[in-house]
Amino acid sequence: MVLTVLSKIFGFLRDVTLAYVFGASAVSDAYIIAITVPVVLFGVIATGISTGYIPIYSRLEEKKSPEAAKTFTNNLINALFVVCIPLLLAGLFFTEPLVRVFAAGFEGETLDLAVSFTRISIFGIYLTIVIRILSAYLNYQKMFQVPNLIGIPMSIVVILSIYMSDVMDRTTLLPLGYVAALLLQLIILLGFAFRKKFKYKPILDFKDPDLTHMMALAVPVIIGSSATQVNKIVDRSLASGVEVGGVAALNYAVSLNGIIHGVFVVSITTVMYPLITKMATKGDMDGLKNSVHQSIIGVILLVAPATIGAMLFAEPIVRLLFDRGAFDQQAVLLTSDAYFYYSLGMTAVGLRIVLSKAFYSLQDTKTPMINTGVAMVLNIILNFILVGPLGLGGLALATSISAFVATLLLLISLRKKIGRLRLKQTFRSTGKILAASALMGTAAHFFYNYLTPLTGFSAALLITMTVAAPVYFVLLVILKVEETAFILKRFKR
């Protein structure tokens, strides 16, 4: 838990540093697109493979031996290296067309910067994939904090590269720092993997049936993840045409949401996924249903009050965290507007991740893929409808609405697949949690307005947040939310 929070703090400091040094500008827009291109093109492959990896590893260890599972891991790593070579060459050859797809509104200096940055950042594609595989391996070995730990040195390297690029007036240090940070992450993960008896072996067998099975599981996840990334492409492409700095402002708003998801949702699902995968392998459906229920309530309990807080205090939060250096008042307004609308879907996004993991544990990757496709189409339609009247806020609102629809559809599909899901208890607890969140939000709003003239907005916001958290948990106890103690105990792990 402590490492998770620290990792997210350092990750956020990385974004704050970029905002301080370059603000919402052509350089920051180009850099964000440059690291988005390889993530979208190859990060989706990494997501699919790491998702399909755990069920196969679990089955091999259970049915054969730990050595068979480790042999499979080595074969996977080596096979992906071979596959990445032509993909890397294609990315280098078609860099400018790729950038134009991701940022249709880029022209002149911004376009040139994005192309030169991307030709460097794209070398991180293989590193990203192996990082995901080793993170999944360590999560399965119950070393949950290690994947969180690696975010800290990565952020430090990126922060240093941002400052160095400004001091030395060499913006190419930005993407170089990004690739160096990925390499450092991989080295750290390998060290911990070796401690868990993983040994690298030069094994390569494309005909391995386990590799084929894993790819069969991974392909729907890759397609589903690609649909999610298509949404990001459309978002950023439209944002690039709203005004200069629009891509950066949207990215800063996403980063703020990422803190909540990284600390709360990822902490829950990282522990949940290997657990329910083992339950599914053993046929323990009652245990799986109970764990899914607890994870759903956990997300709602931890994210709902954060959603209320983000909606009420979007602008002061952005001002407190970003309003300095090259980050001007216009950037504050753009970012806070997007952050407000993103916060509306914060809980739905978290629940969608939990429900998708439940399907993955059952080796059903097609249902989440179809669900993501539906959400993608809805999101794109809403993007074009809402970007006109609401600007960047319309893009964020489209994401939130599509997340709610996708979550509802996944919940219906999961109930059809495994039967009753304790929904009556889920809705009862959810009602109490929402009531506690609303009461907390109301009290926080009046408290903040009372303190601001006396202390200034920064102190008022920090004091309000400090007071609101215990008030919320007291309200949960008063309203008798049964799962509170268990979830907090699990979350601390």
Contacts in CASP RR format, 6 or more apart in sequence:
PFRMAT RR
TARGET T0000
AUTHOR 0000-0000-0000
METHOD contacts of the structure
MODEL  1
MVLTVLSKIFGFLRDVTLAYVFGASAVSDAYIIAITVPVVLFGVIATGIS
TGYIPIYSRLEEKKSPEAAKTFTNNLINALFVVCIPLLLAGLFFTEPLVR
VFAAGFEGETLDLAVSFTRISIFGIYLTIVIRILSAYLNYQKMFQVPNLI
GIPMSIVVILSIYMSDVMDRTTLLPLGYVAALLLQLIILLGFAFRKKFKY
KPILDFKDPDLTHMMALAVPVIIGSSATQVNKIVDRSLASGVEVGGVAAL
NYAVSLNGIIHGVFVVSITTVMYPLITKMATKGDMDGLKNSVHQSIIGVI
LLVAPATIGAMLFAEPIVRLLFDRGAFDQQAVLLTSDAYFYYSLGMTAVG
LRIVLSKAFYSLQDTKTPMINTGVAMVLNIILNFILVGPLGLGGLALATS
ISAFVATLLLLISLRKKIGRLRLKQTFRSTGKILAASALMGTAAHFFYNY
LTPLTGFSAALLITMTVAAPVYFVLLVILKVEETAFILKRFKR
1 267 0 8 1.000
1 491 0 8 1.000
1 492 0 8 1.000
1 493 0 8 1.000
3 145 0 8 1.000
3 148 0 8 1.000
3 149 0 8 1.000
3 152 0 8 1.000
4 145 0 8 1.000
4 148 0 8 1.000
4 262 0 8 1.000
4 263 0 8 1.000
4 266 0 8 1.000
4 267 0 8 1.000
5 263 0 8 1.000
6 148 0 8 1.000
6 152 0 8 1.000
7 148 0 8 1.000
7 149 0 8 1.000
7 150 0 8 1.000
7 151 0 8 1.000
7 152 0 8 1.000
7 155 0 8 1.000
8 258 0 8 1.000
8 259 0 8 1.000
8 262 0 8 1.000
8 263 0 8 1.000
10 151 0 8 1.000
10 152 0 8 1.000
10 155 0 8 1.000
10 156 0 8 1.000
10 159 0 8 1.000
11 151 0 8 1.000
11 155 0 8 1.000
11 255 0 8 1.000
12 255 0 8 1.000
12 256 0 8 1.000
12 259 0 8 1.000
12 321 0 8 1.000
13 155 0 8 1.000
13 159 0 8 1.000
14 155 0 8 1.000
14 158 0 8 1.000
14 159 0 8 1.000
14 162 0 8 1.000
15 251 0 8 1.000
15 252 0 8 1.000
15 255 0 8 1.000
16 321 0 8 1.000
16 322 0 8 1.000
17 159 0 8 1.000
17 162 0 8 1.000
17 163 0 8 1.000
18 28 0 8 1.000
18 31 0 8 1.000
18 162 0 8 1.000
18 248 0 8 1.000
19 28 0 8 1.000
19 248 0 8 1.000
19 252 0 8 1.000
19 322 0 8 1.000
19 326 0 8 1.000
19 327 0 8 1.000
19 331 0 8 1.000
20 322 0 8 1.000
20 324 0 8 1.000
20 325 0 8 1.000
20 326 0 8 1.000
20 327 0 8 1.000
21 162 0 8 1.000
21 163 0 8 1.000
21 165 0 8 1.000
21 166 0 8 1.000
21 325 0 8 1.000
21 326 0 8 1.000
22 28 0 8 1.000
22 31 0 8 1.000
22 162 0 8 1.000
22 166 0 8 1.000
22 248 0 8 1.000
22 326 0 8 1.000
23 245 0 8 1.000
23 248 0 8 1.000
23 325 0 8 1.000
23 326 0 8 1.000
23 327 0 8 1.000
23 328 0 8 1.000
23 331 0 8 1.000
24 244 0 8 1.000
24 245 0 8 1.000
24 246 0 8 1.000
24 248 0 8 1.000
24 249 0 8 1.000
24 252 0 8 1.000
24 327 0 8 1.000
24 328 0 8 1.000
24 330 0 8 1.000
24 331 0 8 1.000
24 334 0 8 1.000
24 335 0 8 1.000
25 244 0 8 1.000
25 245 0 8 1.000
25 248 0 8 1.000
25 326 0 8 1.000
26 109 0 8 1.000
26 110 0 8 1.000
26 113 0 8 1.000
26 244 0 8 1.000
26 245 0 8 1.000
27 113 0 8 1.000
27 171 0 8 1.000
27 174 0 8 1.000
28 245 0 8 1.000
28 247 0 8 1.000
28 248 0 8 1.000
29 103 0 8 1.000
29 106 0 8 1.000
29 110 0 8 1.000
29 114 0 8 1.000
29 240 0 8 1.000
29 244 0 8 1.000
29 245 0 8 1.000
29 246 0 8 1.000
29 247 0 8 1.000
29 248 0 8 1.000
30 106 0 8 1.000
30 110 0 8 1.000
30 111 0 8 1.000
30 113 0 8 1.000
30 114 0 8 1.000
30 117 0 8 1.000
31 113 0 8 1.000
31 117 0 8 1.000
31 171 0 8 1.000
31 174 0 8 1.000
31 175 0 8 1.000
32 236 0 8 1.000
32 247 0 8 1.000
32 248 0 8 1.000
32 251 0 8 1.000
33 99 0 8 1.000
33 102 0 8 1.000
33 103 0 8 1.000
33 106 0 8 1.000
33 114 0 8 1.000
33 117 0 8 1.000
33 118 0 8 1.000
33 236 0 8 1.000
33 247 0 8 1.000
34 99 0 8 1.000
34 114 0 8 1.000
34 117 0 8 1.000
34 118 0 8 1.000
34 120 0 8 1.000
34 121 0 8 1.000
34 174 0 8 1.000
34 175 0 8 1.000
34 178 0 8 1.000
35 117 0 8 1.000
35 121 0 8 1.000
35 175 0 8 1.000
35 178 0 8 1.000
36 102 0 8 1.000
36 232 0 8 1.000
36 236 0 8 1.000
37 98 0 8 1.000
37 99 0 8 1.000
37 102 0 8 1.000
37 118 0 8 1.000
37 121 0 8 1.000
37 122 0 8 1.000
38 118 0 8 1.000
38 121 0 8 1.000
38 122 0 8 1.000
38 124 0 8 1.000
38 125 0 8 1.000
38 128 0 8 1.000
39 128 0 8 1.000
39 229 0 8 1.000
40 102 0 8 1.000
40 226 0 8 1.000
40 229 0 8 1.000
40 232 0 8 1.000
40 233 0 8 1.000
41 87 0 8 1.000
41 91 0 8 1.000
41 98 0 8 1.000
41 125 0 8 1.000
42 84 0 8 1.000
42 87 0 8 1.000
42 125 0 8 1.000
42 128 0 8 1.000
42 129 0 8 1.000
43 125 0 8 1.000
43 128 0 8 1.000
43 129 0 8 1.000
43 132 0 8 1.000
43 225 0 8 1.000
44 222 0 8 1.000
44 224 0 8 1.000
44 225 0 8 1.000
44 226 0 8 1.000
44 228 0 8 1.000
44 229 0 8 1.000
45 129 0 8 1.000
45 218 0 8 1.000
45 222 0 8 1.000
46 128 0 8 1.000
46 129 0 8 1.000
46 131 0 8 1.000
46 132 0 8 1.000
46 133 0 8 1.000
47 132 0 8 1.000
47 221 0 8 1.000
47 222 0 8 1.000
47 225 0 8 1.000
48 218 0 8 1.000
48 221 0 8 1.000
48 222 0 8 1.000
48 225 0 8 1.000
48 365 0 8 1.000
49 76 0 8 1.000
49 80 0 8 1.000
49 129 0 8 1.000
49 132 0 8 1.000
49 133 0 8 1.000
49 214 0 8 1.000
49 218 0 8 1.000
49 222 0 8 1.000
50 132 0 8 1.000
50 133 0 8 1.000
50 135 0 8 1.000
50 136 0 8 1.000
51 217 0 8 1.000
51 218 0 8 1.000
51 221 0 8 1.000
51 360 0 8 1.000
51 365 0 8 1.000
52 214 0 8 1.000
52 217 0 8 1.000
52 218 0 8 1.000
52 221 0 8 1.000
52 360 0 8 1.000
52 365 0 8 1.000
53 73 0 8 1.000
53 76 0 8 1.000
53 133 0 8 1.000
53 136 0 8 1.000
53 137 0 8 1.000
53 214 0 8 1.000
54 136 0 8 1.000
54 139 0 8 1.000
54 140 0 8 1.000
54 273 0 8 1.000
54 274 0 8 1.000
54 277 0 8 1.000
55 217 0 8 1.000
55 277 0 8 1.000
55 280 0 8 1.000
55 281 0 8 1.000
55 360 0 8 1.000
55 361 0 8 1.000
55 363 0 8 1.000
56 72 0 8 1.000
56 210 0 8 1.000
56 213 0 8 1.000
56 214 0 8 1.000
56 217 0 8 1.000
57 69 0 8 1.000
57 72 0 8 1.000
57 73 0 8 1.000
57 136 0 8 1.000
57 137 0 8 1.000
57 140 0 8 1.000
58 140 0 8 1.000
58 274 0 8 1.000
58 277 0 8 1.000
58 278 0 8 1.000
58 281 0 8 1.000
59 281 0 8 1.000
60 68 0 8 1.000
60 69 0 8 1.000
60 72 0 8 1.000
60 210 0 8 1.000
61 68 0 8 1.000
61 69 0 8 1.000
62 281 0 8 1.000
66 197 0 8 1.000
70 197 0 8 1.000
70 198 0 8 1.000
70 199 0 8 1.000
71 201 0 8 1.000
71 203 0 8 1.000
72 208 0 8 1.000
72 210 0 8 1.000
72 211 0 8 1.000
72 214 0 8 1.000
73 133 0 8 1.000
73 137 0 8 1.000
73 198 0 8 1.000
74 200 0 8 1.000
74 201 0 8 1.000
74 202 0 8 1.000
74 203 0 8 1.000
75 203 0 8 1.000
75 204 0 8 1.000
75 205 0 8 1.000
75 208 0 8 1.000
75 211 0 8 1.000
76 133 0 8 1.000
76 211 0 8 1.000
76 214 0 8 1.000
77 130 0 8 1.000
77 133 0 8 1.000
77 200 0 8 1.000
78 202 0 8 1.000
78 203 0 8 1.000
78 204 0 8 1.000
79 204 0 8 1.000
79 205 0 8 1.000
79 206 0 8 1.000
79 211 0 8 1.000
80 126 0 8 1.000
80 129 0 8 1.000
80 130 0 8 1.000
80 133 0 8 1.000
81 126 0 8 1.000
82 204 0 8 1.000
84 125 0 8 1.000
84 126 0 8 1.000
84 129 0 8 1.000
87 125 0 8 1.000
88 122 0 8 1.000
88 123 0 8 1.000
88 125 0 8 1.000
88 126 0 8 1.000
91 98 0 8 1.000
91 122 0 8 1.000
92 119 0 8 1.000
92 122 0 8 1.000
95 115 0 8 1.000
95 118 0 8 1.000
95 119 0 8 1.000
95 122 0 8 1.000
96 111 0 8 1.000
96 115 0 8 1.000
98 118 0 8 1.000
99 106 0 8 1.000
99 111 0 8 1.000
99 114 0 8 1.000
99 115 0 8 1.000
99 118 0 8 1.000
100 106 0 8 1.000
100 111 0 8 1.000
101 233 0 8 1.000
101 237 0 8 1.000
102 233 0 8 1.000
102 236 0 8 1.000
102 237 0 8 1.000
103 110 0 8 1.000
103 111 0 8 1.000
103 114 0 8 1.000
103 236 0 8 1.000
103 237 0 8 1.000
103 240 0 8 1.000
103 247 0 8 1.000
104 237 0 8 1.000
104 240 0 8 1.000
104 241 0 8 1.000
105 237 0 8 1.000
105 240 0 8 1.000
105 241 0 8 1.000
106 114 0 8 1.000
106 240 0 8 1.000
110 244 0 8 1.000
113 171 0 8 1.000
116 172 0 8 1.000
117 171 0 8 1.000
117 172 0 8 1.000
117 174 0 8 1.000
117 175 0 8 1.000
118 175 0 8 1.000
120 172 0 8 1.000
120 175 0 8 1.000
120 176 0 8 1.000
120 178 0 8 1.000
120 179 0 8 1.000
121 175 0 8 1.000
121 178 0 8 1.000
121 179 0 8 1.000
123 179 0 8 1.000
124 178 0 8 1.000
124 179 0 8 1.000
124 182 0 8 1.000
127 179 0 8 1.000
127 182 0 8 1.000
127 183 0 8 1.000
127 185 0 8 1.000
127 186 0 8 1.000
128 182 0 8 1.000
130 186 0 8 1.000
131 150 0 8 1.000
131 182 0 8 1.000
131 185 0 8 1.000
131 186 0 8 1.000
131 189 0 8 1.000
134 186 0 8 1.000
134 189 0 8 1.000
134 190 0 8 1.000
134 193 0 8 1.000
134 198 0 8 1.000
135 146 0 8 1.000
135 147 0 8 1.000
135 150 0 8 1.000
135 189 0 8 1.000
137 193 0 8 1.000
137 196 0 8 1.000
137 198 0 8 1.000
138 144 0 8 1.000
138 146 0 8 1.000
138 147 0 8 1.000
138 189 0 8 1.000
138 192 0 8 1.000
138 193 0 8 1.000
138 196 0 8 1.000
139 147 0 8 1.000
139 270 0 8 1.000
139 273 0 8 1.000
139 274 0 8 1.000
140 274 0 8 1.000
141 196 0 8 1.000
142 274 0 8 1.000
143 192 0 8 1.000
143 196 0 8 1.000
144 270 0 8 1.000
144 271 0 8 1.000
144 493 0 8 1.000
146 188 0 8 1.000
146 189 0 8 1.000
146 192 0 8 1.000
147 189 0 8 1.000
147 270 0 8 1.000
149 188 0 8 1.000
150 184 0 8 1.000
150 185 0 8 1.000
150 188 0 8 1.000
150 189 0 8 1.000
151 185 0 8 1.000
153 181 0 8 1.000
153 184 0 8 1.000
153 185 0 8 1.000
153 188 0 8 1.000
154 181 0 8 1.000
154 182 0 8 1.000
154 184 0 8 1.000
154 185 0 8 1.000
155 181 0 8 1.000
157 177 0 8 1.000
157 180 0 8 1.000
157 181 0 8 1.000
157 184 0 8 1.000
158 177 0 8 1.000
158 178 0 8 1.000
158 181 0 8 1.000
160 177 0 8 1.000
161 173 0 8 1.000
161 174 0 8 1.000
161 176 0 8 1.000
161 177 0 8 1.000
161 178 0 8 1.000
161 180 0 8 1.000
161 181 0 8 1.000
162 174 0 8 1.000
164 170 0 8 1.000
164 173 0 8 1.000
165 171 0 8 1.000
165 172 0 8 1.000
165 173 0 8 1.000
165 174 0 8 1.000
190 200 0 8 1.000
205 211 0 8 1.000
217 360 0 8 1.000
217 363 0 8 1.000
217 365 0 8 1.000
218 365 0 8 1.000
219 365 0 8 1.000
220 365 0 8 1.000
220 366 0 8 1.000
220 368 0 8 1.000
220 369 0 8 1.000
221 360 0 8 1.000
221 365 0 8 1.000
221 368 0 8 1.000
221 369 0 8 1.000
223 369 0 8 1.000
223 372 0 8 1.000
224 368 0 8 1.000
224 369 0 8 1.000
224 372 0 8 1.000
224 373 0 8 1.000
225 372 0 8 1.000
227 369 0 8 1.000
227 372 0 8 1.000
227 373 0 8 1.000
227 375 0 8 1.000
227 376 0 8 1.000
228 372 0 8 1.000
228 375 0 8 1.000
228 376 0 8 1.000
230 376 0 8 1.000
230 380 0 8 1.000
231 375 0 8 1.000
231 376 0 8 1.000
231 379 0 8 1.000
231 380 0 8 1.000
231 383 0 8 1.000
231 399 0 8 1.000
231 402 0 8 1.000
234 379 0 8 1.000
234 380 0 8 1.000
234 383 0 8 1.000
235 250 0 8 1.000
235 383 0 8 1.000
235 395 0 8 1.000
235 399 0 8 1.000
236 247 0 8 1.000
236 250 0 8 1.000
236 251 0 8 1.000
238 383 0 8 1.000
238 384 0 8 1.000
238 387 0 8 1.000
238 395 0 8 1.000
239 246 0 8 1.000
239 247 0 8 1.000
239 249 0 8 1.000
239 250 0 8 1.000
239 392 0 8 1.000
239 395 0 8 1.000
240 246 0 8 1.000
240 247 0 8 1.000
242 387 0 8 1.000
242 391 0 8 1.000
242 392 0 8 1.000
243 334 0 8 1.000
245 331 0 8 1.000
245 334 0 8 1.000
246 334 0 8 1.000
246 392 0 8 1.000
248 331 0 8 1.000
249 331 0 8 1.000
249 334 0 8 1.000
249 335 0 8 1.000
249 338 0 8 1.000
249 392 0 8 1.000
250 338 0 8 1.000
250 392 0 8 1.000
250 395 0 8 1.000
250 396 0 8 1.000
252 318 0 8 1.000
252 322 0 8 1.000
252 331 0 8 1.000
252 335 0 8 1.000
252 339 0 8 1.000
253 335 0 8 1.000
253 336 0 8 1.000
253 338 0 8 1.000
253 339 0 8 1.000
253 342 0 8 1.000
253 392 0 8 1.000
253 396 0 8 1.000
254 342 0 8 1.000
256 310 0 8 1.000
256 317 0 8 1.000
256 318 0 8 1.000
256 321 0 8 1.000
256 335 0 8 1.000
256 339 0 8 1.000
256 342 0 8 1.000
257 310 0 8 1.000
257 339 0 8 1.000
257 342 0 8 1.000
257 343 0 8 1.000
257 346 0 8 1.000
257 349 0 8 1.000
260 303 0 8 1.000
260 306 0 8 1.000
260 310 0 8 1.000
260 346 0 8 1.000
261 346 0 8 1.000
261 349 0 8 1.000
261 350 0 8 1.000
261 353 0 8 1.000
264 299 0 8 1.000
264 302 0 8 1.000
264 303 0 8 1.000
264 306 0 8 1.000
264 491 0 8 1.000
265 299 0 8 1.000
265 303 0 8 1.000
265 349 0 8 1.000
265 350 0 8 1.000
265 353 0 8 1.000
265 354 0 8 1.000
267 491 0 8 1.000
268 295 0 8 1.000
268 298 0 8 1.000
268 299 0 8 1.000
268 302 0 8 1.000
268 354 0 8 1.000
268 490 0 8 1.000
268 491 0 8 1.000
269 295 0 8 1.000
269 353 0 8 1.000
269 354 0 8 1.000
269 357 0 8 1.000
271 490 0 8 1.000
271 493 0 8 1.000
272 291 0 8 1.000
272 292 0 8 1.000
272 295 0 8 1.000
272 354 0 8 1.000
272 357 0 8 1.000
273 357 0 8 1.000
273 360 0 8 1.000
273 361 0 8 1.000
275 291 0 8 1.000
276 287 0 8 1.000
276 288 0 8 1.000
276 291 0 8 1.000
276 292 0 8 1.000
276 357 0 8 1.000
276 358 0 8 1.000
276 361 0 8 1.000
277 360 0 8 1.000
277 361 0 8 1.000
279 285 0 8 1.000
279 287 0 8 1.000
279 288 0 8 1.000
279 291 0 8 1.000
279 361 0 8 1.000
280 288 0 8 1.000
280 361 0 8 1.000
280 362 0 8 1.000
280 363 0 8 1.000
285 418 0 8 1.000
288 358 0 8 1.000
288 361 0 8 1.000
288 362 0 8 1.000
288 418 0 8 1.000
289 418 0 8 1.000
289 419 0 8 1.000
289 420 0 8 1.000
289 421 0 8 1.000
289 422 0 8 1.000
290 422 0 8 1.000
292 354 0 8 1.000
292 355 0 8 1.000
292 358 0 8 1.000
292 414 0 8 1.000
292 421 0 8 1.000
293 421 0 8 1.000
293 422 0 8 1.000
293 425 0 8 1.000
293 426 0 8 1.000
294 483 0 8 1.000
294 486 0 8 1.000
294 487 0 8 1.000
294 490 0 8 1.000
295 354 0 8 1.000
295 357 0 8 1.000
296 351 0 8 1.000
296 354 0 8 1.000
296 355 0 8 1.000
296 426 0 8 1.000
297 426 0 8 1.000
297 429 0 8 1.000
297 430 0 8 1.000
297 433 0 8 1.000
297 483 0 8 1.000
297 487 0 8 1.000
298 483 0 8 1.000
298 487 0 8 1.000
298 491 0 8 1.000
299 347 0 8 1.000
299 350 0 8 1.000
299 351 0 8 1.000
299 354 0 8 1.000
300 347 0 8 1.000
300 351 0 8 1.000
300 429 0 8 1.000
300 430 0 8 1.000
300 433 0 8 1.000
300 434 0 8 1.000
301 429 0 8 1.000
301 433 0 8 1.000
301 476 0 8 1.000
301 481 0 8 1.000
301 483 0 8 1.000
301 484 0 8 1.000
301 487 0 8 1.000
302 487 0 8 1.000
302 491 0 8 1.000
303 346 0 8 1.000
303 347 0 8 1.000
303 350 0 8 1.000
304 347 0 8 1.000
304 433 0 8 1.000
304 434 0 8 1.000
304 437 0 8 1.000
305 436 0 8 1.000
305 437 0 8 1.000
305 440 0 8 1.000
305 441 0 8 1.000
305 468 0 8 1.000
305 469 0 8 1.000
305 472 0 8 1.000
306 343 0 8 1.000
306 346 0 8 1.000
307 343 0 8 1.000
307 344 0 8 1.000
307 345 0 8 1.000
307 346 0 8 1.000
307 347 0 8 1.000
307 437 0 8 1.000
308 437 0 8 1.000
308 438 0 8 1.000
308 440 0 8 1.000
308 441 0 8 1.000
308 444 0 8 1.000
309 343 0 8 1.000
309 441 0 8 1.000
309 444 0 8 1.000
309 468 0 8 1.000
310 317 0 8 1.000
310 339 0 8 1.000
310 340 0 8 1.000
310 342 0 8 1.000
310 343 0 8 1.000
310 346 0 8 1.000
311 340 0 8 1.000
311 343 0 8 1.000
311 344 0 8 1.000
312 441 0 8 1.000
312 444 0 8 1.000
312 445 0 8 1.000
312 448 0 8 1.000
313 444 0 8 1.000
313 448 0 8 1.000
313 461 0 8 1.000
313 464 0 8 1.000
314 336 0 8 1.000
314 337 0 8 1.000
314 339 0 8 1.000
314 340 0 8 1.000
314 343 0 8 1.000
315 332 0 8 1.000
315 333 0 8 1.000
315 336 0 8 1.000
316 448 0 8 1.000
316 457 0 8 1.000
316 461 0 8 1.000
317 336 0 8 1.000
317 339 0 8 1.000
317 461 0 8 1.000
318 332 0 8 1.000
318 335 0 8 1.000
318 336 0 8 1.000
318 339 0 8 1.000
319 332 0 8 1.000
319 336 0 8 1.000
319 457 0 8 1.000
320 457 0 8 1.000
320 458 0 8 1.000
320 461 0 8 1.000
320 462 0 8 1.000
322 331 0 8 1.000
322 332 0 8 1.000
322 335 0 8 1.000
323 329 0 8 1.000
323 332 0 8 1.000
334 392 0 8 1.000
337 390 0 8 1.000
337 391 0 8 1.000
337 392 0 8 1.000
337 393 0 8 1.000
337 396 0 8 1.000
338 392 0 8 1.000
338 393 0 8 1.000
338 395 0 8 1.000
338 396 0 8 1.000
339 396 0 8 1.000
340 393 0 8 1.000
340 396 0 8 1.000
341 390 0 8 1.000
341 393 0 8 1.000
341 394 0 8 1.000
341 396 0 8 1.000
341 397 0 8 1.000
341 399 0 8 1.000
341 400 0 8 1.000
342 396 0 8 1.000
342 399 0 8 1.000
342 400 0 8 1.000
343 400 0 8 1.000
344 397 0 8 1.000
344 400 0 8 1.000
345 399 0 8 1.000
345 400 0 8 1.000
345 403 0 8 1.000
345 404 0 8 1.000
346 400 0 8 1.000
348 400 0 8 1.000
348 403 0 8 1.000
348 404 0 8 1.000
348 406 0 8 1.000
348 407 0 8 1.000
349 403 0 8 1.000
349 407 0 8 1.000
351 407 0 8 1.000
351 411 0 8 1.000
352 403 0 8 1.000
352 406 0 8 1.000
352 407 0 8 1.000
352 410 0 8 1.000
355 368 0 8 1.000
355 407 0 8 1.000
355 410 0 8 1.000
355 411 0 8 1.000
355 414 0 8 1.000
356 368 0 8 1.000
356 371 0 8 1.000
356 410 0 8 1.000
358 414 0 8 1.000
359 365 0 8 1.000
359 367 0 8 1.000
359 368 0 8 1.000
359 410 0 8 1.000
359 413 0 8 1.000
359 414 0 8 1.000
359 417 0 8 1.000
360 368 0 8 1.000
362 417 0 8 1.000
362 418 0 8 1.000
364 417 0 8 1.000
367 410 0 8 1.000
367 413 0 8 1.000
367 417 0 8 1.000
368 410 0 8 1.000
371 406 0 8 1.000
371 409 0 8 1.000
371 410 0 8 1.000
371 413 0 8 1.000
372 406 0 8 1.000
374 405 0 8 1.000
374 406 0 8 1.000
374 409 0 8 1.000
375 402 0 8 1.000
375 403 0 8 1.000
375 405 0 8 1.000
375 406 0 8 1.000
376 402 0 8 1.000
378 401 0 8 1.000
378 402 0 8 1.000
378 405 0 8 1.000
379 398 0 8 1.000
379 399 0 8 1.000
379 401 0 8 1.000
379 402 0 8 1.000
380 398 0 8 1.000
382 394 0 8 1.000
382 397 0 8 1.000
382 398 0 8 1.000
382 401 0 8 1.000
382 402 0 8 1.000
383 394 0 8 1.000
383 395 0 8 1.000
383 398 0 8 1.000
385 398 0 8 1.000
386 393 0 8 1.000
386 394 0 8 1.000
386 395 0 8 1.000
386 397 0 8 1.000
386 398 0 8 1.000
387 394 0 8 1.000
387 395 0 8 1.000
387 398 0 8 1.000
388 394 0 8 1.000
390 397 0 8 1.000
411 421 0 8 1.000
414 421 0 8 1.000
415 421 0 8 1.000
415 423 0 8 1.000
429 481 0 8 1.000
429 482 0 8 1.000
429 483 0 8 1.000
432 476 0 8 1.000
432 479 0 8 1.000
432 480 0 8 1.000
432 481 0 8 1.000
433 476 0 8 1.000
433 481 0 8 1.000
435 475 0 8 1.000
435 479 0 8 1.000
436 472 0 8 1.000
436 475 0 8 1.000
436 476 0 8 1.000
436 479 0 8 1.000
436 481 0 8 1.000
437 472 0 8 1.000
439 475 0 8 1.000
440 468 0 8 1.000
440 471 0 8 1.000
440 472 0 8 1.000
440 475 0 8 1.000
441 468 0 8 1.000
443 468 0 8 1.000
443 471 0 8 1.000
444 464 0 8 1.000
444 465 0 8 1.000
444 467 0 8 1.000
444 468 0 8 1.000
444 471 0 8 1.000
447 463 0 8 1.000
447 464 0 8 1.000
447 467 0 8 1.000
447 468 0 8 1.000
448 460 0 8 1.000
448 461 0 8 1.000
448 464 0 8 1.000
451 459 0 8 1.000
451 460 0 8 1.000
451 463 0 8 1.000
451 464 0 8 1.000
452 460 0 8 1.000
454 460 0 8 1.000
455 463 0 8 1.000
473 484 0 8 1.000
476 484 0 8 1.000
477 484 0 8 1.000
END
